[in-house]
Amino acid sequence: MRRGRPLTRLMVAGAVVALASSACFGGGDGDGDDGGGTPRKASSPGGTLNLLMSADFAHLDPARNYDAPSLNFGRLLYRTLTTYKAARGKAGNEVVGDLATDTGTTTDGGKTWTFTLRDGLKYEDGSEIKAEDVKYGIERAFDPALPGGPQYFQLSLANVPAGYPGPKKADGKGLDSIVVAGKKITFKLKKPFPDLSFAAAMPTSAPVPRARDTGAAYDRRPFSSGPYKILKYDRGKTLSLTRNTFWDKKTDPIRHAYPDQVVCTFGVEPSTIDQRLIADSGQDRAAIAFDTTLGPESIPQALSNPAVKSRTISGLDGYLLYLAINTRRIRDVRVRQAINYAVNKESYRTARGGRHAGEYASTILSPLVPGHREYDLYKAPPRGDAEKAKQLLQQAGVQTPLRLTMASPSVGKGVTQAVAVQAALKRAGIEVTIQSVTPELYLDTLGTAAKMPDLAFSNRGADWPSGSTVLPPMFDGRQIRARGNSNISLFNVAAINAEMDRINAITDPKLQAPEWGKLDERIMKEAPIVPLIYNAGIHLRGSQVKGGYLHAYYGQWDLVSLSVR
């Protein structure tokens, strides 16, 4: 999962997955909190929760939703077969039934899975949520006009016709491998998939009534199966949610739906978000920074003021921030290795907030992902090794200056980090032209293979506690797509693809995890990316926002637990 606008805020995104409890700077809030955690007693419903954001969501269509802010926010609009607990710390990584009564059952080692829907499930118009709608929602995710979402169901289901375009373009025909019988929905898979309970927590399993499917336009107005529905959406400016009066808390073990309304304001400069929340006045007292963390210039001001510091939480969030190298355009591994030596991780981290931004990275898997193993192939100091980079470029027969293009978001940390890396590469004889991309278009740009420049900043977090949700989406060449692509390095090595298949066939997670760690190092020998930092950040809220904690899976404020006093 990506973290979203990775470089203005930190994904994005699975999304994206923090797999351990985060540290907390903040203190207690009195009558509502346990020191930044879940409410000690039931919060009173009411009020408006304000989300201050640097950019609009990448996608809200559940078929396309695949970055952390959109995944987190999507829980307010729609429900999935399973979901993650709304709980502080490691408990937030536990998957439970959502639309389904449990996390699914299998009797053949994970090749066939059955889920049973709860009673009393309703859409925003009061109509019944049916198993057929879950089936339809998964089938429409095959439509090539709806790219960008997770591919677990698409890659796992058995007997899918070649080029299946989704039910709308297949004359209404669905898939035989998804069988509905009353409230039961059964999935028949190509091979055992013990982790389907986790995959079912992705938005792909959200129900979509066939009659409400508007194709690509569904992105602007998903039909609500959750506690809120869209009241008004002015793309790029504001999004307002109001209550879905047909949502019944008795059917929902996760969502609290305390506020009466949730209002997103897009296009706010990250530094402005910081200052508004530090000032804590007017409506901003009931606001959170949702797609940004405190910027470098705001951190000293916030942490030196006890009243502001008590409204912050922080910690590692399970994401790796990295510089992707387009292996189709930079084919010589020595050039890619030279870039690994040349990058100054110290100046990059400083541009993102210094030590509060995270820890220097040398691996693909975050320390919070099972199977992570410590190694450093290149052993360059944090400031980089320009001379070693020059030697490798010379060995590769490259005439300097080598001219490359590099994409980065056009606001906030996206600007400062790009300048920092540009300066470091220049010292090694690499001249970089920065391509600034607006945050709301950033993921789609990187995910379009033909638009991917030589270099680009990105991030990745596990979709659930397994390297299988990090390494294959990032580096399996068979998963490269023209649009909605997660393998943005366009890396395709047959032997590594085969090794992923071998590891994925290991059904015991304890035996599988160390194999992903070994493959991590093998991939880095090919240098398709530059690991930069294991991400952390400081999240700030207004004084009237209660029930705040950093959710282990989303790496953000847990939206479904927040209330407004």
Legacy VTK file of the C-alpha trace (Angstrom):
# vtk DataFile Version 3.0
C-alpha trace
ASCII
DATASET POLYDATA
POINTS 565 float
0.000 0.000 0.000
1.192 3.469 -0.793
1.092 6.278 1.654
-0.678 8.683 -0.689
1.088 11.949 -1.440
4.275 10.342 -0.209
6.489 13.309 -0.268
4.269 16.082 0.924
3.165 14.216 4.018
5.048 11.340 5.173
2.280 6.846 2.314
0.258 6.032 0.282
-1.011 4.143 0.096
-1.626 -0.224 1.271
-1.802 1.182 2.660
-0.017 2.663 3.964
0.779 -0.207 7.072
2.287 0.213 10.445
2.772 -3.093 12.153
3.600 -2.055 15.679
2.507 0.517 18.232
3.834 4.015 17.710
5.381 6.230 20.327
3.276 9.090 21.606
4.534 12.594 22.392
1.156 13.766 23.619
-0.268 13.778 27.109
-3.774 13.091 28.374
-6.778 15.125 27.375
-8.780 14.834 30.545
-12.349 13.624 30.321
-12.217 11.963 26.942
-8.827 10.308 26.356
-6.358 7.924 27.904
-3.407 10.054 26.872
-4.067 10.209 23.160
-5.730 6.806 22.998
-9.247 5.513 22.753
-11.992 7.168 24.789
-12.378 5.877 28.360
-16.127 6.314 28.125
-18.584 6.683 25.287
-18.084 10.021 23.560
-21.102 12.181 22.939
-22.194 12.273 19.307
-22.378 15.565 17.485
-20.281 18.323 16.024
-18.236 18.594 12.854
-14.821 17.018 12.417
-12.627 19.033 10.033
-9.892 17.401 7.963
-7.264 19.835 6.698
-5.558 18.391 3.631
-2.902 19.448 1.133
-4.693 17.708 -1.741
-7.820 15.799 -2.668
-8.007 12.025 -2.331
-6.402 10.066 -5.151
-9.469 7.814 -5.440
-12.602 7.026 -3.431
-13.945 4.374 -5.801
-13.352 1.158 -3.817
-11.984 -0.514 -6.964
-9.240 2.138 -7.152
-8.651 3.074 -3.511
-5.106 2.041 -2.576
-3.321 4.720 -0.536
-3.418 5.309 3.192
-5.508 8.527 3.380
-8.126 7.162 0.972
-8.228 3.752 2.693
-8.657 5.333 6.106
-11.305 7.784 4.915
-13.085 5.117 2.865
-14.135 3.325 6.055
-16.547 6.200 6.696
-18.247 5.629 3.337
-18.247 1.889 2.808
-17.772 -1.392 4.572
-15.800 -4.435 3.462
-16.051 -8.149 4.177
-13.417 -7.802 6.890
-11.610 -4.814 8.368
-9.025 -3.832 10.950
-9.932 -3.253 14.569
-10.350 0.313 15.705
-7.842 -0.043 18.528
-4.621 1.474 19.712
-1.295 -0.310 19.345
-0.756 -3.781 17.937
-4.454 -4.608 18.339
-5.079 -2.323 15.343
-3.455 -4.955 13.108
-6.111 -7.547 13.984
-8.604 -8.312 11.227
-12.244 -8.911 12.202
-15.507 -9.406 10.354
-17.127 -6.239 9.000
-19.918 -6.923 6.516
-19.186 -10.582 7.254
-19.936 -12.252 10.557
-16.314 -13.413 10.854
-13.033 -13.439 8.946
-14.115 -16.230 6.608
-13.803 -19.989 6.683
-11.847 -22.437 4.539
-11.833 -26.226 4.627
-9.160 -26.920 2.004
-6.127 -24.998 3.198
-7.148 -21.668 1.731
-8.164 -22.528 -1.823
-11.891 -22.006 -1.179
-13.204 -19.321 1.166
-16.748 -18.591 2.366
-18.055 -15.480 4.112
-21.536 -14.932 5.535
-23.026 -11.430 5.610
-24.570 -10.010 8.773
-28.290 -9.349 9.105
-29.645 -5.791 8.929
-27.054 -4.267 6.571
-28.402 -1.203 4.718
-27.240 1.289 2.105
-27.808 5.033 2.400
-31.259 4.721 0.767
-32.392 1.988 3.172
-32.073 -0.847 0.653
-30.479 -4.114 1.688
-26.773 -4.797 1.185
-26.590 -8.152 -0.590
-23.843 -10.683 -1.221
-24.469 -10.144 -4.945
-23.292 -6.550 -4.495
-19.996 -7.704 -2.975
-19.532 -10.066 -5.918
-20.280 -7.262 -8.375
-17.889 -4.875 -6.603
-15.021 -7.347 -6.922
-15.840 -8.127 -10.544
-15.901 -4.465 -11.584
-12.331 -4.111 -10.242
-11.227 -6.070 -13.339
-12.296 -3.165 -15.577
-9.131 -1.643 -17.116
-10.875 1.739 -16.985
-10.704 1.511 -13.161
-6.957 1.125 -12.536
-4.875 1.676 -9.430
-6.464 -0.590 -6.821
-5.078 -3.712 -5.129
-4.908 -6.825 -7.294
-5.223 -9.667 -4.783
-8.662 -10.892 -5.853
-7.907 -10.338 -9.539
-4.715 -12.402 -9.340
-6.142 -15.156 -7.110
-9.577 -16.046 -8.462
-9.794 -19.232 -10.528
-11.236 -19.597 -14.033
-11.180 -15.911 -14.945
-11.554 -15.546 -18.728
-8.531 -13.978 -20.396
-8.999 -10.225 -20.653
-12.144 -10.247 -18.504
-13.216 -6.558 -18.529
-15.670 -6.576 -15.631
-19.421 -7.218 -15.687
-20.471 -3.948 -17.356
-18.344 -4.657 -20.420
-18.982 -8.417 -20.443
-22.715 -8.156 -21.126
-23.455 -8.459 -17.430
-21.612 -11.748 -17.098
-20.028 -12.376 -13.726
-17.360 -14.835 -12.618
-18.071 -18.495 -11.875
-15.363 -18.452 -9.197
-17.484 -16.128 -7.016
-20.583 -18.013 -5.902
-23.477 -16.376 -4.041
-26.080 -18.330 -2.099
-28.314 -16.118 0.032
-26.075 -14.300 2.501
-23.090 -16.519 1.715
-20.371 -15.615 -0.771
-17.730 -18.189 -1.738
-14.453 -17.597 -3.550
-12.738 -20.328 -5.566
-9.046 -19.614 -6.002
-6.296 -20.859 -8.314
-4.208 -21.990 -5.367
-4.296 -21.745 -1.579
-4.341 -18.164 -0.276
-4.240 -18.383 3.540
-4.258 -14.583 3.837
-7.545 -13.950 2.055
-9.038 -12.625 5.312
-6.549 -9.750 5.043
-7.160 -9.198 1.334
-10.900 -9.018 2.090
-10.197 -5.957 4.250
-9.135 -4.010 1.156
-11.806 -1.780 -0.463
-12.123 -4.218 -3.364
-14.646 -6.196 -1.287
-16.903 -3.174 -0.651
-20.415 -3.731 -2.042
-21.460 -1.853 -5.179
-25.083 -2.199 -6.357
-25.116 -2.829 -10.090
-27.758 -0.135 -10.638
-25.582 2.449 -8.879
-22.391 1.742 -10.813
-21.470 4.840 -12.831
-18.103 3.567 -14.057
-15.258 6.055 -13.725
-17.680 8.641 -12.308
-18.232 6.406 -9.256
-14.975 7.882 -7.949
-16.839 11.124 -7.256
-19.903 9.595 -5.600
-19.576 6.123 -4.057
-22.901 4.796 -2.787
-22.636 4.555 0.992
-22.736 1.318 2.958
-20.975 2.972 5.916
-22.005 5.457 8.613
-21.687 8.536 6.391
-22.764 9.532 2.899
-21.515 12.274 0.614
-23.407 15.520 1.012
-21.275 17.653 -1.313
-18.069 17.027 -3.244
-16.355 19.906 -5.016
-13.336 18.115 -6.435
-10.074 19.676 -5.276
-11.824 22.073 -2.879
-14.133 20.483 -0.310
-15.889 17.229 0.549
-18.677 17.065 3.118
-20.108 13.929 4.692
-23.320 13.664 6.638
-24.840 10.734 8.487
-26.219 7.705 6.695
-29.349 7.381 8.826
-29.807 3.747 7.761
-26.432 2.675 9.163
-26.978 0.658 12.340
-24.231 0.535 14.949
-25.590 -2.834 16.091
-24.376 -4.337 12.813
-20.966 -2.664 12.949
-18.298 -3.768 15.439
-15.761 -1.126 14.376
-17.179 2.289 13.533
-18.371 4.775 16.147
-19.561 7.653 13.916
-19.421 10.241 16.692
-19.419 13.494 14.610
-22.580 14.574 12.825
-20.528 15.741 9.862
-17.018 15.313 8.467
-15.689 18.121 6.265
-12.494 17.913 4.201
-10.794 21.086 2.976
-8.316 20.431 0.161
-5.471 22.488 -1.255
-4.189 23.896 2.044
-0.431 24.425 2.113
1.191 22.028 4.618
2.877 24.900 6.476
-0.499 26.647 6.740
-2.064 23.490 8.180
0.692 23.406 10.800
0.195 27.020 11.818
-3.586 26.796 11.942
-3.485 23.774 14.236
-0.758 25.244 16.423
-2.883 28.399 16.832
-5.909 26.222 17.705
-8.672 28.748 17.147
-12.224 28.716 15.765
-13.165 25.674 13.694
-9.556 24.509 13.727
-10.010 23.397 17.316
-12.131 20.589 15.843
-9.622 19.795 13.076
-6.821 17.367 12.340
-3.982 17.369 9.829
-4.955 14.353 7.749
-2.608 14.004 4.784
0.372 15.886 6.223
2.618 15.626 9.235
4.375 18.527 10.928
6.896 20.140 8.607
10.539 20.720 9.570
9.963 24.426 10.118
7.049 23.791 12.498
8.470 20.991 14.660
10.537 23.167 17.072
7.611 25.534 17.574
5.190 22.694 18.308
7.386 20.586 20.572
8.663 23.526 22.636
5.102 24.476 23.632
3.658 21.981 26.171
0.070 22.859 25.209
0.742 22.058 21.562
2.985 19.082 22.250
0.164 17.460 24.239
-1.888 17.429 21.018
0.692 15.453 19.012
1.385 11.795 18.422
4.355 10.320 16.586
6.283 7.194 15.681
7.386 4.881 12.878
4.458 4.004 10.653
5.738 0.957 8.769
6.465 2.696 5.461
9.681 2.810 3.498
10.291 6.080 1.655
12.413 5.441 -1.397
13.656 6.775 -4.705
12.431 4.542 -7.535
14.759 3.996 -10.496
13.146 3.292 -13.851
14.962 0.091 -14.854
13.643 0.266 -18.413
15.432 3.572 -18.907
18.432 2.999 -16.624
19.383 -0.523 -17.624
22.972 -0.777 -16.391
22.994 -2.000 -12.793
26.235 -0.094 -12.164
24.465 3.183 -12.900
21.651 2.257 -10.514
24.219 1.324 -7.875
25.981 4.641 -8.453
22.737 6.455 -7.676
22.497 4.456 -4.416
25.982 5.657 -3.446
25.425 9.242 -4.531
22.210 10.019 -2.644
22.689 12.043 0.534
20.176 10.515 2.959
21.132 13.008 5.647
20.114 16.043 3.579
16.988 14.180 2.411
15.944 13.458 6.001
16.721 17.033 7.033
14.423 18.253 4.255
11.662 16.091 5.704
12.085 17.155 9.335
15.354 15.715 10.599
15.438 12.833 13.074
11.677 13.130 13.651
11.094 12.146 10.007
12.388 8.598 10.477
15.445 6.349 10.502
17.953 5.878 7.686
16.977 2.900 5.512
19.091 0.312 3.696
16.463 -2.407 3.114
13.143 -2.651 1.299
11.134 -4.181 4.141
10.496 -1.857 7.061
11.711 -3.010 10.511
8.021 -3.394 11.404
7.377 -6.013 8.696
7.921 -9.682 9.620
10.976 -11.017 7.808
12.904 -7.741 7.917
16.620 -8.408 8.247
19.365 -5.885 8.772
21.868 -5.445 5.950
23.508 -2.598 4.043
24.853 -3.606 0.634
26.314 -0.244 -0.268
27.595 0.902 3.122
27.662 4.527 2.079
27.681 7.087 4.901
24.440 9.076 5.419
25.949 11.924 3.385
26.589 9.584 0.444
29.781 8.625 -1.360
30.104 10.734 -4.511
33.536 9.351 -5.408
32.344 5.740 -5.385
29.385 6.786 -7.528
31.749 8.447 -10.051
33.854 5.267 -10.238
30.801 3.144 -11.035
29.630 5.566 -13.711
33.098 5.455 -15.267
33.086 1.632 -15.199
29.714 1.696 -16.940
31.159 3.911 -19.687
28.799 6.772 -18.871
29.774 10.204 -20.096
29.156 12.779 -17.396
27.166 14.736 -16.705
24.506 12.029 -16.920
21.174 13.811 -17.416
18.108 12.329 -15.723
14.556 13.396 -14.874
13.057 13.012 -11.387
9.398 13.342 -10.293
8.366 14.784 -6.944
5.184 16.401 -5.588
4.973 20.109 -6.180
4.279 21.296 -2.610
5.772 21.187 0.877
8.341 18.484 1.567
8.051 17.336 -2.033
9.961 20.440 -3.104
12.678 20.436 -0.434
13.430 16.710 -0.697
13.781 16.911 -4.491
16.253 19.784 -4.224
18.263 17.867 -1.604
18.586 14.756 -3.779
19.244 16.836 -6.897
22.211 18.517 -5.178
23.651 15.197 -3.992
23.459 13.587 -7.436
25.087 16.614 -9.034
28.198 16.062 -6.904
28.506 12.617 -8.502
28.150 13.923 -12.041
24.425 13.356 -12.472
22.370 16.365 -13.577
18.730 15.990 -12.543
15.767 17.894 -13.920
12.950 17.941 -11.378
9.433 17.275 -12.655
7.002 18.767 -10.139
3.620 17.017 -10.135
0.548 18.214 -8.243
-0.181 15.904 -5.292
-3.610 14.768 -6.487
-2.084 13.566 -9.795
1.124 12.157 -8.381
0.123 8.516 -7.852
-1.596 8.274 -11.208
1.460 9.744 -12.944
3.870 7.254 -11.376
1.387 4.451 -11.956
1.286 5.113 -15.702
4.262 3.204 -17.109
4.725 5.477 -20.112
4.879 8.578 -17.871
7.354 7.231 -15.310
10.520 9.383 -15.479
14.050 8.149 -14.749
13.617 8.656 -10.998
10.659 9.267 -8.693
10.014 9.513 -4.971
7.571 6.969 -3.612
6.834 4.783 -0.596
5.491 1.373 0.319
3.970 -0.207 3.388
2.701 -3.743 3.840
-0.974 -4.389 3.075
-0.888 -6.797 6.020
1.922 -8.242 8.185
3.773 -10.063 5.391
6.529 -9.358 2.904
4.195 -10.858 0.289
2.346 -7.541 0.233
5.528 -5.496 -0.267
8.015 -7.217 -2.567
5.665 -8.681 -5.234
3.637 -5.476 -5.769
6.872 -3.479 -5.987
9.010 -5.838 -8.086
7.066 -8.679 -9.712
7.461 -7.954 -13.422
4.287 -9.853 -14.237
2.278 -7.293 -12.279
3.409 -4.340 -14.390
0.391 -2.606 -15.902
0.105 0.270 -18.349
-2.006 2.171 -15.789
-2.485 1.784 -12.053
0.965 0.231 -11.757
2.609 -0.425 -8.355
5.913 -1.701 -9.793
6.973 1.819 -10.679
10.630 0.793 -11.133
9.307 -1.385 -13.988
11.576 -4.112 -12.640
11.227 -7.517 -14.314
13.720 -10.325 -13.618
12.439 -13.825 -14.389
14.486 -15.533 -11.655
13.183 -13.124 -9.021
9.608 -13.542 -10.249
10.035 -17.308 -9.853
11.469 -16.892 -6.360
8.396 -14.885 -5.367
6.225 -17.796 -6.507
8.296 -20.213 -4.439
8.039 -18.092 -1.295
4.332 -17.419 -1.773
3.746 -21.190 -1.846
5.043 -21.464 1.741
1.850 -21.436 3.799
3.455 -21.207 7.260
4.014 -17.470 7.941
6.899 -18.223 10.319
8.747 -20.130 7.596
7.788 -17.699 4.859
8.862 -14.459 6.587
12.668 -15.029 6.585
12.559 -15.967 2.907
11.179 -12.523 2.073
14.090 -11.030 4.015
16.581 -12.965 1.885
14.828 -11.918 -1.312
14.894 -8.289 -0.124
18.709 -8.359 -0.220
18.791 -10.205 -3.551
16.594 -7.531 -5.148
18.726 -4.703 -3.769
21.779 -6.172 -5.533
19.953 -5.135 -8.719
19.414 -1.638 -7.232
15.917 -0.861 -8.605
15.405 1.673 -5.798
17.305 3.754 -3.262
15.910 3.106 0.248
15.849 6.505 1.969
14.183 6.371 5.386
11.824 4.226 7.402
9.123 6.813 7.797
7.935 8.513 10.948
6.036 11.710 11.515
4.396 13.983 14.049
0.609 14.266 13.750
-1.242 17.275 15.198
-4.893 17.808 16.125
-7.082 20.580 17.491
-7.939 20.705 21.181
-11.592 19.679 20.700
-10.740 16.438 18.865
-10.892 13.460 21.212
-10.240 9.738 20.989
-7.064 10.327 18.988
-4.411 7.663 18.453
-2.129 6.555 15.656
-3.717 3.494 14.074
-1.208 0.695 13.580
-2.439 -0.254 10.117
-3.120 3.143 8.541
-0.294 5.031 10.236
-2.652 7.983 10.785
-5.323 9.208 13.160
-7.945 6.453 13.390
-10.848 8.308 11.783
-13.605 5.970 12.960
-12.758 6.599 16.645
-12.484 10.397 16.637
-15.063 12.577 18.339
-15.506 16.326 18.752
-16.136 17.821 22.171
LINES 2 567
10 0 1 2 3 4 5 6 7 8 9
555 10 11 12 13 14 15 16 17 18 19 20 21 22 23 24 25 26 27 28 29 30 31 32 33 34 35 36 37 38 39 40 41 42 43 44 45 46 47 48 49 50 51 52 53 54 55 56 57 58 59 60 61 62 63 64 65 66 67 68 69 70 71 72 73 74 75 76 77 78 79 80 81 82 83 84 85 86 87 88 89 90 91 92 93 94 95 96 97 98 99 100 101 102 103 104 105 106 107 108 109 110 111 112 113 114 115 116 117 118 119 120 121 122 123 124 125 126 127 128 129 130 131 132 133 134 135 136 137 138 139 140 141 142 143 144 145 146 147 148 149 150 151 152 153 154 155 156 157 158 159 160 161 162 163 164 165 166 167 168 169 170 171 172 173 174 175 176 177 178 179 180 181 182 183 184 185 186 187 188 189 190 191 192 193 194 195 196 197 198 199 200 201 202 203 204 205 206 207 208 209 210 211 212 213 214 215 216 217 218 219 220 221 222 223 224 225 226 227 228 229 230 231 232 233 234 235 236 237 238 239 240 241 242 243 244 245 246 247 248 249 250 251 252 253 254 255 256 257 258 259 260 261 262 263 264 265 266 267 268 269 270 271 272 273 274 275 276 277 278 279 280 281 282 283 284 285 286 287 288 289 290 291 292 293 294 295 296 297 298 299 300 301 302 303 304 305 306 307 308 309 310 311 312 313 314 315 316 317 318 319 320 321 322 323 324 325 326 327 328 329 330 331 332 333 334 335 336 337 338 339 340 341 342 343 344 345 346 347 348 349 350 351 352 353 354 355 356 357 358 359 360 361 362 363 364 365 366 367 368 369 370 371 372 373 374 375 376 377 378 379 380 381 382 383 384 385 386 387 388 389 390 391 392 393 394 395 396 397 398 399 400 401 402 403 404 405 406 407 408 409 410 411 412 413 414 415 416 417 418 419 420 421 422 423 424 425 426 427 428 429 430 431 432 433 434 435 436 437 438 439 440 441 442 443 444 445 446 447 448 449 450 451 452 453 454 455 456 457 458 459 460 461 462 463 464 465 466 467 468 469 470 471 472 473 474 475 476 477 478 479 480 481 482 483 484 485 486 487 488 489 490 491 492 493 494 495 496 497 498 499 500 501 502 503 504 505 506 507 508 509 510 511 512 513 514 515 516 517 518 519 520 521 522 523 524 525 526 527 528 529 530 531 532 533 534 535 536 537 538 539 540 541 542 543 544 545 546 547 548 549 550 551 552 553 554 555 556 557 558 559 560 561 562 563 564
